[in-house]
Amino acid sequence: TGEIKLPVAASVANMFACKIVLIRVVPTPGTLQGTGAAVGMLLPGTTAAMLRYEVPEASQYLREIAAEWFPERTVSIEVLRGQVETELERSLVKYQADLLVMSTHGRSGLSAMLEGSIGQRMVSRAVCPMLLLRLPD
């Protein structure tokens, strides 16, 4: 869903010869938020199994993105488990990131409260500048 950020990220990375790290955080059942948390409470076994299955799928997805958008570059890929903001924040420190590029749905009001906004929460946690790109409606 966040592919809109890839052309921008590729341009910035190539312009400044940045190290590229593609990260996908797969929540654990205990870290799900919004409607996912409600489903997780109703179907805990199914939710846990689906999230486990998502890990290799996420890894494959990131390898495909790296090959398509950064064919001439060395790209680090990480699939992490846990609370998205916490894992992203740890990764920013680990890689000494200079820029975090993320897509956002631009949720606000009740929608942001119910579904959550990772981009909005990362603004206060990021240890480097962020580039938030709004996804098309």
For each residue, the residues with C-beta under 8 A, 3 or more apart:
1: 103 135
2: 5 6 102 103 135
3: 6 65 103
4: 7 8 103 133 135 136
5: 2 8 9 101 102 103 131 133
6: 2 3 9 10 65 69
7: 4 10 11 69
8: 4 5 11 12 101 131 133
9: 5 6 12 13 20 69 101
10: 6 7 13 14 69 70
11: 7 8 14 15
12: 8 9 15 16 18 99 101 131
13: 9 10 16 17 18 20 70 73
14: 10 11 17 73
15: 11 12
16: 12 13
17: 13 14
18: 12 13 98 99
19: 74 76 95
20: 9 13 66 70 73 74 75 76
21: 75 76 77 78 91 95 97
22: 62 65 66 75 76 77 78
23: 77 78 79 80 87 88 91
24: 58 59 61 62 78 79 80
25: 79 80 81 82 83 84 87 88
26: 51 54 55 58 79 80 81
27: 31 32 33 36 51 81 82 83 84
28: 31 32 51 81 82
29: 32 40 44 47 48 51
30:
31: 27 28 82 83 84
32: 27 28 29 36 37 39 40 47
33: 27 36 37 115 116
34: 37 38 114 115 116
35: 38 39 114 115
36: 27 32 33 39 40 47
37: 32 33 34 40 41
38: 34 35 41 42
39: 32 35 36 42 43 47
40: 29 32 36 37 43 44 47
41: 37 38 44
42: 38 39
43: 39 40 46 47
44: 29 40 41 47 48
45: 48 49
46: 43 49 50
47: 29 32 36 39 40 43 44 50 51
48: 29 44 45 51 52
49: 45 46 52 53
50: 46 47 53 54
51: 26 27 28 29 47 48 54 55
52: 48 49 55
53: 49 50 56 57
54: 26 50 51 57 58
55: 26 51 52 58 59 79 81
56: 53 59 60
57: 53 54 60 61
58: 24 26 54 55 61 62 79
59: 24 55 56 62 63 77 79
60: 56 57 63 64
61: 24 57 58 64 65
62: 22 24 58 59 65 66 77 79
63: 59 60 66 67 77
64: 60 61 67 68
65: 3 6 22 61 62 68 69 70
66: 20 22 62 63 69 70 75 77
67: 63 64 70 71
68: 64 65 71
69: 6 7 9 10 65 66
70: 10 13 20 65 66 67 73 75
71: 67 68
72:
73: 13 14 20 70
74: 19 20
75: 20 21 22 66 70
76: 19 20 21 22 95
77: 21 22 23 59 62 63 66
78: 21 22 23 24 91
79: 23 24 25 26 55 58 59 62
80: 23 24 25 26 87 91
81: 25 26 27 28 55 87
82: 25 27 28 31 86 87
83: 25 27 31 86 87
84: 25 27 31 87 88 118
85: 88 89 118 121 122 125
86: 82 83 89 90
87: 23 25 80 81 82 83 84 90 91
88: 23 25 84 85 91 92 100 118 122 125 126
89: 85 86 92 93 122 125 126 127
90: 86 87 93 94
91: 21 23 78 80 87 88 94 95 97
92: 88 89 95 97 100 126 127 128
93: 89 90 96 127
94: 90 91
95: 19 21 76 91 92
96: 93
97: 21 91 92 100 127 128
98: 18 128 129
99: 12 18 128 129 130 131
100: 88 92 97 122 126 128 129 130 131
101: 5 8 9 12 130 131 133
102: 2 5 118 119 122 130 131 132 133
103: 1 2 3 4 5 119 132 133 134 135
104: 107 117 118 119 120 132 133 134 135
105: 115 117 134 135
106: 134 135
107: 104 111 112 115 116 117 120
108: 111 112 117
109: 112 113
110: 113 114
111: 107 108 114 115
112: 107 108 109 115 116 117 120
113: 109 110 116
114: 34 35 110 111
115: 33 34 35 105 107 111 112
116: 33 34 107 112 113 121
117: 104 105 107 108 112 120 121
118: 84 85 88 102 104 121 122
119: 102 103 104 122 123 130 132
120: 104 107 112 117 123
121: 85 116 117 118 124 125
122: 85 88 89 100 102 118 119 125 126 130
123: 119 120 126 130 132
124: 121
125: 85 88 89 121 122
126: 88 89 92 100 122 123 129 130
127: 89 92 93 97
128: 92 97 98 99 100
129: 98 99 100 126
130: 99 100 101 102 119 122 123 126
131: 5 8 12 99 100 101 102
132: 102 103 104 119 123
133: 4 5 8 101 102 103 104
134: 103 104 105 106
135: 1 2 4 103 104 105 106
136: 4
137:
